């Protein structure tokens, strides 16, 4: 710093006062500039070849790439004169590259190490079994994501401040760090999930970890290019953590719902309204716990619940437990299904489900059960297959089992119509493909 200041001040004096006292052919400014530069360069080289601490390497590289060429040589008083002298760099290229490698190796190792320590601290916090902090009503461990993202971002910025090339090289090296960190985080989360079920704050800690994924997700979406393979890897790992957490949070609810759903077929759908009310009541008790999830995750878990409620209902319908011979019986069942569907939709929507694609499934199945005209049934089957292209013959066959007044020829005709109508339809949300018929 002293040498740099002296060189800048002295050369300014040469430009302003001394240069004009000599004849132009003396090139007096060049002489001064070269002597100062050579001395400065020899000192820089001497330092570069001695044992330097990491922060000294960073400072020396900042002088070589940044402060010396930009702040000093581009000084508004000196720039024009220095342009004529062609002084070169403070360090030989080979020595500069050697320092850059040392700096990059050290910075990469430091960041890796700090991310690893940060994860260890986070795991330690889970083991303490304390309720996570709440921010705006959501459980989270906010510092984890902030620290990890900031460590990587600050490292990249520091390197970029030396030079664009050094910045790019470090960014390339660190591009694997966030995916690697998140894989370790996922492993630690899975380990906690399996081994800590008896913890008092087991669920709040799970929710805090799901919420943690949001900051990582947000950072990745905003700062990484679509074509970057690391982006896909990061989003995939975050999806795994989120879904793994959702599965545990929903386990108890789904276990409680199973015997309630069985009542539909056990009672031949006679008291279906009471059963649906019981399903809604049971689900409602669990939903209040999920309000501590951040909004995108809350909506995601509600959508999972909504899909599960609709799928379980369809599975009961397709169990081949009810076969109705008269149109009146079929119309009564269709009416019950429509009422259940309306109640289910109202409940899920009022709790924030945005899965509107699920709302047509049960009313369309009810309509197929209600209709008696063969042509009308075929049209309804076609619209069902357009809305849910993953429906297959085995699903429709099980549904039509309810309509015991259809002849074998009529059945064959309707099923054939499904094959024709689904052949060209590839888009749409999956619903039936996850319904097991065994």
KAVENGI-V982350 format. One record per residue. N is the residue number from 1. SS is DSSP state (H for helix, E for strand, L for the rest). D_LAST is the distance of its C-alpha to the last C-alpha in Angstrom with 2 decimals. Layout:
# KAVENGI-V982350
<<N:SS:D_LAST> <N:SS:D_LAST>>
This chain:
# KAVENGI-V982350
<<1:L:79.04> <2:H:82.81> <3:H:83.30> <4:H:81.25> <5:H:83.17> <6:H:86.52> <7:H:85.76> <8:H:84.70> <9:H:87.71> <10:H:90.22> <11:H:89.07> <12:H:89.25> <13:H:92.91> <14:H:93.53> <15:H:92.15> <16:H:94.01> <17:H:97.35> <18:H:98.00> <19:H:96.84> <20:H:99.58> <21:H:102.31> <22:L:101.74> <23:L:102.25> <24:H:98.94> <25:H:99.27> <26:H:98.96> <27:L:95.24> <28:H:95.66> <29:H:92.24> <30:H:90.52> <31:H:92.56> <32:H:91.59> <33:H:87.90> <34:H:87.60> <35:H:89.35> <36:H:87.16> <37:H:83.99> <38:H:84.93> <39:H:85.66> <40:H:82.42> <41:H:80.42> <42:H:82.11> <43:H:81.21> <44:H:77.58> <45:H:77.39> <46:H:78.96> <47:H:76.36> <48:H:73.47> <49:H:74.63> <50:L:74.90> <51:L:72.09> <52:L:70.45> <53:L:68.05> <54:H:64.92> <55:H:66.45> <56:H:69.63> <57:H:67.73> <58:H:66.06> <59:H:69.48> <60:H:71.16> <61:H:68.45> <62:H:68.78> <63:H:72.52> <64:H:72.04> <65:H:69.42> <66:H:70.02> <67:H:73.07> <68:H:75.69> <69:H:74.76> <70:H:73.68> <71:H:75.62> <72:H:78.86> <73:L:79.25> <74:L:78.04> <75:L:80.45> <76:L:82.18> <77:L:85.68> <78:L:84.90> <79:H:82.26> <80:H:84.70> <81:H:86.98> <82:H:84.19> <83:H:82.63> <84:H:85.78> <85:H:85.71> <86:L:82.29> <87:L:81.82> <88:L:78.46> <89:L:75.88> <90:L:76.72> <91:L:74.94> <92:L:74.65> <93:H:71.26> <94:H:70.28> <95:H:71.04> <96:H:69.21> <97:H:66.07> <98:H:66.34> <99:H:66.51> <100:H:63.56> <101:H:61.45> <102:H:62.52> <103:H:61.71> <104:H:58.27> <105:H:57.34> <106:H:58.56> <107:H:56.90> <108:H:53.52> <109:H:53.75> <110:H:54.91> <111:H:52.05> <112:H:49.44> <113:H:51.05> <114:H:51.21> <115:H:47.50> <116:H:46.64> <117:H:48.90> <118:H:47.45> <119:H:43.90> <120:H:45.29> <121:H:46.92> <122:H:43.74> <123:H:41.79> <124:H:44.72> <125:H:44.43> <126:H:40.78> <127:H:41.87> <128:L:44.61> <129:L:41.97> <130:L:43.99> <131:L:42.73> <132:L:42.68> <133:E:45.21> <134:E:44.40> <135:E:45.63> <136:L:45.41> <137:L:42.94> <138:E:40.55> <139:E:40.16> <140:E:41.16> <141:L:43.06> <142:H:44.93> <143:H:47.33> <144:H:44.82> <145:H:44.01> <146:H:47.61> <147:H:49.08> <148:H:46.82> <149:H:47.28> <150:H:50.98> <151:H:51.55> <152:H:50.18> <153:H:51.87> <154:H:55.21> <155:H:55.22> <156:H:54.69> <157:H:57.40> <158:H:59.91> <159:H:59.46> <160:H:59.80> <161:H:63.02> <162:H:64.48> <163:L:63.63> <164:H:60.93> <165:H:60.38> <166:H:59.99> <167:H:57.64> <168:H:55.44> <169:H:55.43> <170:H:54.37> <171:H:51.68> <172:H:50.31> <173:H:50.36> <174:H:48.79> <175:H:46.06> <176:H:43.89> <177:H:44.76> <178:H:42.59> <179:H:39.38> <180:H:40.36> <181:H:41.17> <182:H:37.87> <183:H:35.92> <184:H:37.99> <185:H:37.41> <186:H:33.63> <187:H:33.85> <188:H:36.10> <189:H:33.81> <190:H:30.77> <191:H:33.07> <192:H:34.25> <193:H:30.77> <194:H:29.72> <195:H:33.07> <196:L:34.45> <197:L:31.90> <198:L:34.65> <199:L:37.10> <200:L:38.50> <201:L:38.10> <202:H:34.82> <203:H:33.20> <204:H:36.43> <205:H:36.85> <206:H:33.33> <207:H:34.18> <208:H:37.57> <209:H:36.02> <210:H:33.63> <211:H:36.75> <212:H:38.74> <213:H:36.57> <214:H:38.02> <215:H:41.53> <216:H:40.36> <217:H:38.17> <218:H:41.10> <219:H:43.59> <220:H:41.45> <221:H:40.78> <222:H:44.51> <223:H:46.12> <224:L:44.16> <225:L:44.08> <226:L:40.87> <227:L:41.33> <228:L:41.81> <229:H:39.09> <230:H:39.71> <231:H:38.71> <232:H:35.18> <233:H:35.00> <234:H:36.29> <235:H:33.99> <236:H:30.94> <237:H:32.05> <238:H:32.77> <239:H:29.33> <240:H:27.83> <241:H:30.12> <242:H:29.37> <243:H:25.56> <244:H:25.74> <245:H:27.99> <246:H:25.84> <247:H:22.80> <248:H:25.05> <249:H:26.65> <250:H:23.40> <251:H:21.80> <252:H:23.58> <253:H:23.01> <254:H:19.23> <255:H:19.22> <256:H:21.48> <257:H:19.52> <258:H:16.20> <259:H:17.84> <260:H:19.72> <261:H:16.78> <262:H:15.46> <263:H:18.86> <264:H:18.14> <265:H:16.00> <266:H:18.14> <267:L:21.20> <268:L:19.96> <269:L:20.95> <270:L:24.56> <271:L:25.57> <272:H:23.48> <273:H:26.63> <274:H:27.33> <275:H:23.79> <276:H:24.06> <277:H:27.50> <278:H:26.19> <279:H:23.62> <280:H:26.54> <281:H:28.91> <282:H:26.72> <283:H:26.10> <284:H:29.80> <285:H:30.94> <286:H:29.25> <287:H:30.39> <288:H:34.06> <289:H:33.56> <290:H:32.33> <291:H:35.61> <292:H:37.19> <293:L:35.17> <294:L:37.15> <295:H:36.47> <296:H:34.39> <297:H:32.09> <298:H:32.07> <299:H:30.94> <300:H:28.27> <301:H:26.81> <302:H:27.07> <303:H:25.22> <304:H:22.38> <305:H:22.40> <306:H:22.64> <307:H:19.63> <308:H:17.56> <309:H:18.86> <310:H:18.05> <311:H:14.47> <312:H:13.74> <313:H:15.48> <314:H:13.60> <315:H:10.16> <316:H:12.01> <317:H:13.39> <318:L:10.29> <319:L:8.98> <320:L:11.24> <321:L:13.51> <322:L:16.64> <323:L:18.44> <324:E:21.94> <325:L:24.69> <326:L:27.55> <327:H:28.21> <328:H:29.60> <329:H:26.46> <330:H:24.46> <331:H:27.24> <332:H:27.21> <333:H:23.50> <334:H:24.16> <335:H:27.14> <336:H:25.26> <337:H:22.66> <338:H:25.69> <339:H:27.49> <340:H:24.62> <341:H:24.27> <342:H:28.05> <343:H:28.19> <344:H:25.48> <345:H:27.26> <346:H:30.64> <347:H:29.58> <348:H:28.06> <349:H:30.98> <350:H:33.57> <351:L:32.25> <352:L:32.66> <353:L:29.35> <354:L:30.25> <355:L:26.75> <356:H:27.94> <357:H:25.40> <358:H:22.75> <359:H:24.98> <360:H:24.42> <361:H:20.65> <362:H:20.64> <363:H:24.00> <364:H:22.91> <365:H:19.83> <366:H:22.31> <367:H:24.77> <368:H:22.53> <369:H:21.95> <370:H:25.72> <371:L:27.19> <372:L:28.29> <373:L:30.11> <374:H:28.20> <375:H:30.05> <376:H:29.42> <377:H:25.63> <378:H:25.72> <379:H:27.79> <380:H:25.45> <381:H:22.44> <382:H:24.70> <383:H:25.69> <384:H:22.14> <385:H:21.33> <386:H:24.60> <387:H:23.90> <388:L:20.32> <389:L:20.41> <390:L:16.98> <391:L:15.38> <392:L:13.98> <393:H:14.12> <394:H:10.45> <395:H:11.03> <396:H:14.35> <397:H:13.41> <398:H:11.21> <399:H:14.27> <400:H:16.75> <401:L:15.38> <402:L:17.42> <403:E:20.47> <404:L:21.18> <405:L:24.64> <406:L:23.63> <407:L:24.75> <408:H:22.82> <409:H:25.35> <410:H:24.83> <411:H:21.06> <412:H:21.70> <413:H:24.39> <414:H:22.35> <415:H:19.49> <416:H:22.28> <417:H:23.85> <418:H:20.90> <419:H:21.13> <420:H:24.87> <421:H:24.82> <422:H:22.41> <423:H:24.16> <424:L:27.00> <425:L:25.37> <426:L:24.69> <427:L:25.74> <428:L:24.23> <429:L:22.28> <430:L:18.60> <431:L:16.39> <432:H:13.33> <433:H:12.75> <434:H:11.84> <435:L:9.26> <436:L:5.75> <437:L:3.82> <438:L:0.00>>
